[in-house]
Amino acid sequence: MSASAMLSLVVTFDDFARTLGLRVRAALVAAYGPEVGLDASAEAIAYGWQHWERVGAMANPAGYLYRVGQTAARREMRPQRAHVRNESASVAPEFDPGLMPALRSLTEHQRVAVVMVHGFGWSQMEVAEILNVSHSTVRTHIARAMVHLKEALEVAEHAD
């Protein structure tokens, strides 16, 4: 079910938080990682709750709250608030150690599109709705990101 179809069923903030709010959180975690993404999504959802009368009437409240979360994440990532963390502890052992740096080198939209589609199993249309871009834009982000990731991880195409 698309986000717009789900929205037509959303009547209250609680309904939103249980449905599209989870997608906002997943997209922000995909964009900024678990630490920053979870904090940003909490701020975005809290903002949505405080301003639900206005936000709930919007055509794409999930997209709007994603943007609120982006602002919160960028504010948290400013150099003066940066903190040291052990990068190796945040990478699961089954992943290529170069995956996280390669993902970080993508643009934000490329990273979100790849992680949401290939990591979380979202459709390209769902990603397009949360990013408030066209389906073809998401397809382009994924194609460019996959070329970059394959080069960064030195993955060779197999001829079958």
ABEGO torsion letter per residue (X at the ends): XBAAAAAAABABAAAAAABAAAAAAAAAAAAAEAAAAAAAAAAAAAAAAAAAAAAAABABAAAAAAAAAAAAAAAAABAAABBBBBAAAABBAABBAAAAAAAAABBAAAAAAAAAAAAAGBBAAAAAAAAGBBAAAAAAAAAAAAAAAAAAAGBBBBBX
